[in-house]
Amino acid sequence: MGESVKLVANNKKAYHDYFIEDTYEAGIALHGTEVKSLRMGKCSIKESFIRVENGEVFVYGMHISPYEKGNLFNKDPLRVKKLLLHRGEINKMLGKIAEKGYTLVPLRVYFKGSLAKVEIGLAKGKKLYDKRADIAKKDQRREAEQEFKVRMR
């Protein structure tokens, strides 16, 4: 039954800036031309963030480029988009966000079958020394892989 998953946008910066502790899948409330633009891969979530307001979840700063053939039906590329989640998931997120240091960040946007989805990460901010440690681990792994390739020849 595996539905096809087509990745549209990925937020690599979130993995660098935060410890991702939990993930949720949410639908996105979009208008027609926005869906067409998403299908063409014209989306950016690098500077976006998520807020919970009045029991509803919204994503801010998610840029969906206007569809070229959309003319007057195009919406503002940076408009606030509503995310579709179950009430229980929203309440669980609110409980975690109330703790100090937690936030919600969009991790990736993709199509699951014909539906546009966004993966939300419950994240805790990294300190500068955490980021440096991650970079050091990455460099160490890269050097080990290069050394392994040299030995294989």
C-alpha positions as semicolon CSV with decimal commas, in nm:
position;residue;x (nm);y (nm);z (nm)
1;M;0,000;0,000;0,000
2;G;0,306;0,230;0,009
3;E;0,202;0,575;-0,108
4;S;0,455;0,768;-0,311
5;V;0,635;1,047;-0,125
6;K;0,778;1,332;-0,334
7;L;1,003;1,573;-0,144
8;V;0,946;1,942;-0,227
9;A;1,157;2,130;0,031
10;N;1,396;2,032;0,309
11;N;1,511;2,243;0,606
12;K;1,873;2,138;0,668
13;K;1,929;2,450;0,879
14;A;1,682;2,319;1,140
15;Y;1,895;2,011;1,203
16;H;2,199;2,236;1,247
17;D;2,032;2,484;1,485
18;Y;1,811;2,250;1,691
19;F;1,791;1,910;1,858
20;I;1,481;1,752;1,702
21;E;1,304;1,553;1,974
22;D;0,971;1,461;1,813
23;T;0,810;1,490;1,469
24;Y;0,451;1,535;1,353
25;E;0,292;1,518;1,009
26;A;0,043;1,792;0,920
27;G;-0,157;1,883;0,614
28;I;-0,137;2,234;0,470
29;A;-0,442;2,445;0,378
30;L;-0,349;2,579;0,032
31;H;-0,518;2,751;-0,261
32;G;-0,516;2,607;-0,616
33;T;-0,222;2,792;-0,768
34;E;-0,010;2,730;-0,457
35;V;-0,053;2,356;-0,504
36;K;0,058;2,382;-0,869
37;S;0,362;2,583;-0,764
38;L;0,447;2,325;-0,495
39;R;0,424;2,044;-0,752
40;M;0,688;2,231;-0,954
41;G;0,911;2,239;-0,643
42;K;0,896;2,616;-0,586
43;C;0,898;2,628;-0,206
44;S;1,139;2,745;0,063
45;I;1,110;2,683;0,440
46;K;1,456;2,800;0,550
47;E;1,336;3,109;0,739
48;S;0,996;2,974;0,843
49;F;0,860;2,901;1,189
50;I;0,540;2,765;1,343
51;R;0,308;2,916;1,604
52;V;0,001;2,785;1,784
53;E;-0,272;3,050;1,815
54;N;-0,623;2,996;1,955
55;G;-0,589;2,619;1,927
56;E;-0,485;2,636;1,560
57;V;-0,138;2,585;1,411
58;F;0,005;2,828;1,153
59;V;0,331;2,838;0,957
60;Y;0,491;3,179;0,902
61;G;0,757;3,268;0,644
62;M;0,700;2,965;0,420
63;H;0,766;3,099;0,069
64;I;0,569;2,943;-0,216
65;S;0,658;3,118;-0,542
66;P;0,364;3,248;-0,749
67;Y;0,252;3,014;-1,029
68;E;0,351;3,164;-1,367
69;K;0,016;3,093;-1,537
70;G;-0,190;3,186;-1,232
71;N;-0,229;3,566;-1,293
72;L;-0,502;3,709;-1,062
73;F;-0,557;3,379;-0,877
74;N;-0,206;3,388;-0,725
75;K;-0,185;3,451;-0,352
76;D;0,085;3,634;-0,156
77;P;0,396;3,407;-0,154
78;L;0,463;3,468;0,218
79;R;0,104;3,450;0,345
80;V;0,040;3,267;0,672
81;K;-0,071;2,908;0,603
82;K;-0,286;2,700;0,835
83;L;-0,167;2,350;0,925
84;L;-0,418;2,071;0,968
85;L;-0,366;1,861;1,282
86;H;-0,580;1,664;1,526
87;R;-0,677;1,838;1,850
88;G;-0,484;1,581;2,059
89;E;-0,163;1,647;1,865
90;I;-0,204;2,023;1,908
91;N;-0,260;1,984;2,284
92;K;0,048;1,761;2,314
93;M;0,255;2,023;2,128
94;L;0,123;2,303;2,350
95;G;0,226;2,108;2,660
96;K;0,580;2,065;2,531
97;I;0,614;2,425;2,404
98;A;0,518;2,551;2,752
99;E;0,848;2,400;2,875
100;K;1,145;2,632;2,847
101;G;1,349;2,618;2,528
102;Y;1,110;2,424;2,303
103;T;0,981;2,546;1,969
104;L;0,816;2,412;1,653
105;V;1,006;2,416;1,323
106;P;0,908;2,287;0,978
107;L;1,152;2,015;0,869
108;R;1,032;1,925;0,520
109;V;0,746;1,976;0,276
110;Y;0,639;1,684;0,060
111;F;0,352;1,525;-0,130
112;K;0,215;1,202;0,015
113;G;0,007;1,063;-0,266
114;S;-0,183;1,372;-0,384
115;L;-0,181;1,555;-0,049
116;A;0,064;1,830;0,047
117;K;0,216;1,761;0,389
118;V;0,467;1,932;0,618
119;E;0,677;1,753;0,878
120;I;0,693;1,951;1,202
121;G;0,973;1,903;1,449
122;L;0,946;1,969;1,821
123;A;1,290;2,120;1,873
124;K;1,517;2,245;2,148
125;G;1,774;2,511;2,054
126;K;2,142;2,418;2,036
127;K;2,410;2,622;2,204
128;L;2,721;2,729;2,013
129;Y;2,935;2,454;2,166
130;D;2,677;2,191;2,056
131;K;2,703;2,315;1,697
132;R;3,083;2,302;1,713
133;A;3,070;1,944;1,845
134;D;2,841;1,841;1,558
135;I;3,075;1,998;1,301
136;A;3,374;1,820;1,460
137;K;3,192;1,483;1,443
138;K;3,102;1,542;1,080
139;D;3,464;1,629;0,992
140;Q;3,592;1,324;1,179
141;R;3,348;1,094;0,994
142;R;3,444;1,249;0,657
143;E;3,818;1,197;0,728
144;A;3,758;0,835;0,830
145;E;3,564;0,769;0,507
146;Q;3,843;0,924;0,298
147;E;4,104;0,714;0,480
148;F;3,895;0,402;0,418
149;K;3,873;0,484;0,043
150;V;4,252;0,527;0,023
151;R;4,310;0,187;0,187
152;M;4,065;0,015;-0,050
153;R;4,271;0,114;-0,358
